[in-house]
Amino acid sequence: MDPYADHAEMANHWWWRPGWKVGTRFYAWHITLDGQDELHQLIDQYQEALRPFPTLDPIPRKWRHITLQGLGHVEDVSDQQRDEAVQAVAERLAKLDAIESTFQRAVIFREAIALPPSNPEAYTHLRHEIRAGITDAWGWCPENSEGFRAHASAAYSNGSASAAHIRLALDATGSGASRVIVPAISLICMNRDRRTYQWKSVEHLRLVH
């Protein structure tokens, strides 16, 4: 089954996951998209096409990202544990090169409009190395290793809707491909208090060696 196949129906993304509420803070490894102007321009075009759909919340440029791996709720991770994980992940990433990808066609997930990379396996490998680093430090790794789909989201769904008209709007944009080079990842401290993901960066780790 194609992990990037369109869903026929969309659902609300903003339900509260276990352990989450207003005020929750969470450590996670993300690729932030600062300076990725080509990708931002492509997402902007898709967002313009999606403006007629009130069940879709466009993601502001500042908060666009590629999710990689959670580390844990801030209250559950001591500063020492966090720093040990960062050091171990850094040692793993020091052996990896930057990732170069193209992004083009938007797809419809159940809870988001997303753009897959041309080489999702490179991001899966990156996530594997992050998970291995956390395991080096802690002896175990949070979250399931399965079901990962590398993507940059353009909008989150805030309710139920059929995907058929959304698909037509996306296809009508005629958007071209955008090139992305990923030289680093970030450990962020994130929240979703305002129906969007916002964060402060804690650490940046470069992939280029």
C-alpha positions as CSV (number, residue, x, y, z in Angstrom):
1,M,0.0,0.0,0.0
2,D,1.3,3.4,-1.0
3,P,1.9,5.4,2.3
4,Y,1.4,8.6,0.3
5,A,-1.9,7.7,-1.3
6,D,-4.7,10.2,-0.9
7,H,-7.3,9.7,1.8
8,A,-10.9,10.0,0.7
9,E,-12.1,11.8,3.9
10,M,-10.3,14.2,6.1
11,A,-10.6,14.4,9.9
12,N,-9.8,16.9,12.7
13,H,-6.0,17.0,13.4
14,W,-6.4,19.0,16.6
15,W,-7.8,16.3,19.0
16,W,-5.7,16.0,22.1
17,R,-3.3,13.1,22.1
18,P,-2.7,11.2,25.4
19,G,-0.6,13.4,27.7
20,W,-1.3,16.6,25.7
21,K,-3.2,19.7,26.8
22,V,-2.8,23.5,26.7
23,G,0.5,24.2,28.3
24,T,2.2,20.9,27.4
25,R,5.8,21.2,26.2
26,F,7.5,18.4,24.3
27,Y,11.0,17.7,23.0
28,A,11.2,16.5,19.4
29,W,13.7,16.3,16.5
30,H,12.5,18.2,13.5
31,I,13.9,19.6,10.3
32,T,12.9,23.3,10.5
33,L,12.6,24.9,7.1
34,D,14.3,28.2,7.7
35,G,15.8,29.5,4.4
36,Q,14.1,26.9,2.2
37,D,12.6,29.5,0.0
38,E,11.8,27.2,-3.0
39,L,9.8,24.9,-0.8
40,H,8.1,27.8,1.0
41,Q,7.0,29.3,-2.4
42,L,5.6,26.0,-3.4
43,I,3.7,25.6,-0.2
44,D,2.4,29.2,-0.6
45,Q,1.0,28.3,-4.0
46,Y,-0.8,25.3,-2.6
47,Q,-2.1,27.3,0.4
48,E,-3.6,29.9,-2.0
49,A,-5.5,27.1,-3.8
50,L,-6.8,25.8,-0.4
51,R,-8.1,29.2,0.8
52,P,-11.8,28.3,-0.1
53,F,-11.7,25.4,2.3
54,P,-12.6,26.4,5.9
55,T,-11.7,23.0,7.3
56,L,-8.0,23.6,6.4
57,D,-5.6,25.6,8.6
58,P,-2.6,26.9,6.6
59,I,0.7,26.6,8.3
60,P,2.7,29.9,8.6
61,R,6.2,29.9,7.1
62,K,7.8,30.2,10.5
63,W,6.2,26.9,11.8
64,R,6.7,24.7,8.7
65,H,8.8,21.6,9.4
66,I,9.5,18.0,8.7
67,T,8.8,15.9,11.8
68,L,11.4,13.2,12.6
69,Q,11.3,11.8,16.1
70,G,9.9,12.6,19.5
71,L,12.1,12.6,22.6
72,G,9.5,13.1,25.3
73,H,7.4,15.5,27.4
74,V,9.6,18.1,29.1
75,E,8.5,17.1,32.6
76,D,9.6,13.5,31.9
77,V,13.1,14.2,30.5
78,S,15.7,15.6,32.8
79,D,18.3,18.1,31.4
80,Q,20.9,15.4,31.8
81,Q,18.9,12.8,29.9
82,R,18.2,15.4,27.2
83,D,21.9,16.3,26.9
84,E,23.0,12.7,26.8
85,A,20.6,12.0,24.0
86,V,21.8,15.1,22.1
87,Q,25.4,14.0,22.4
88,A,24.7,10.4,21.3
89,V,22.6,11.6,18.3
90,A,25.3,14.1,17.3
91,E,27.9,11.3,17.2
92,R,25.6,9.3,14.8
93,L,24.8,12.3,12.6
94,A,28.4,13.3,12.3
95,K,28.7,10.3,9.9
96,L,25.9,11.4,7.6
97,D,25.8,13.8,4.7
98,A,23.2,16.4,3.9
99,I,20.0,15.2,2.3
100,E,19.0,16.6,-1.1
101,S,15.4,16.2,-2.2
102,T,12.7,17.6,-4.4
103,F,9.2,18.3,-3.3
104,Q,6.4,18.7,-5.8
105,R,2.9,17.1,-5.7
106,A,0.8,17.7,-2.5
107,V,-1.0,14.6,-1.2
108,I,-4.0,14.4,1.2
109,F,-3.4,12.7,4.5
110,R,-6.3,12.0,6.8
111,E,-5.4,15.1,8.9
112,A,-3.1,17.2,6.7
113,I,-2.2,18.4,3.3
114,A,1.4,17.2,2.9
115,L,4.3,17.3,0.4
116,P,6.4,14.1,0.3
117,P,10.1,14.2,-0.6
118,S,11.4,12.5,-3.7
119,N,13.6,10.2,-1.6
120,P,11.7,9.4,1.6
121,E,14.1,6.5,2.3
122,A,16.8,9.1,3.1
123,Y,14.6,10.6,5.9
124,T,13.7,7.1,7.1
125,H,17.4,6.4,7.5
126,L,18.0,9.7,9.2
127,R,15.3,8.9,11.7
128,H,16.8,5.4,12.2
129,E,20.1,7.0,13.2
130,I,18.4,9.5,15.5
131,R,16.6,6.6,17.2
132,A,19.8,4.6,17.4
133,G,21.5,7.6,19.1
134,I,18.7,7.9,21.7
135,T,19.0,4.2,22.4
136,D,22.8,4.5,22.8
137,A,22.1,7.1,25.5
138,W,19.0,5.7,27.2
139,G,19.0,2.0,26.4
140,W,15.6,2.4,24.7
141,C,13.8,4.8,22.3
142,P,10.3,6.4,22.6
143,E,7.7,6.1,19.9
144,N,7.1,3.4,17.4
145,S,9.7,2.8,14.7
146,E,6.9,1.9,12.2
147,G,4.5,4.1,10.2
148,F,6.9,7.0,9.5
149,R,6.1,9.1,6.4
150,A,8.5,12.0,5.7
151,H,6.7,15.1,4.6
152,A,6.4,18.8,4.8
153,S,2.8,19.8,5.7
154,A,1.0,22.8,4.0
155,A,-2.2,22.7,6.1
156,Y,-3.8,20.8,8.9
157,S,-7.4,19.7,8.9
158,N,-9.7,21.2,11.6
159,G,-12.7,19.1,10.8
160,S,-14.3,16.4,8.7
161,A,-14.4,17.0,4.9
162,S,-14.4,15.0,1.6
163,A,-11.1,15.1,-0.1
164,A,-12.5,15.1,-3.7
165,H,-12.8,18.9,-4.2
166,I,-9.5,19.5,-2.3
167,R,-7.8,17.2,-4.8
168,L,-9.1,19.1,-7.7
169,A,-7.9,22.4,-6.2
170,L,-4.5,21.1,-5.6
171,D,-4.2,19.7,-9.1
172,A,-5.3,23.0,-10.6
173,T,-2.3,24.9,-9.2
174,G,0.2,23.6,-11.7
175,S,3.0,24.0,-9.2
176,G,6.5,23.0,-10.1
177,A,9.2,21.1,-8.2
178,S,11.2,22.7,-5.4
179,R,14.7,21.7,-4.4
180,V,15.7,21.3,-0.8
181,I,19.1,20.6,0.8
182,V,18.8,19.5,4.5
183,P,22.1,20.3,6.2
184,A,20.9,20.0,9.8
185,I,18.3,18.9,12.3
186,S,17.0,20.6,15.4
187,L,15.9,19.5,18.8
188,I,12.9,21.7,19.6
189,C,10.7,22.3,22.6
190,M,7.3,22.5,21.1
191,N,3.6,23.2,22.0
192,R,0.3,23.2,20.2
193,D,-1.6,25.7,22.4
194,R,-2.9,27.8,19.5
195,R,-4.0,25.2,17.0
196,T,-0.6,25.2,15.4
197,Y,2.8,23.8,16.3
198,Q,5.1,26.4,17.7
199,W,8.5,25.9,19.3
200,K,11.8,27.1,20.6
201,S,15.0,25.5,19.3
202,V,17.2,23.8,21.9
203,E,20.0,22.3,19.7
204,H,21.0,22.2,16.1
205,L,23.1,19.3,14.7
206,R,24.7,19.4,11.3
207,L,24.7,16.4,8.9
208,V,27.5,17.6,6.7
209,H,30.9,16.2,7.6
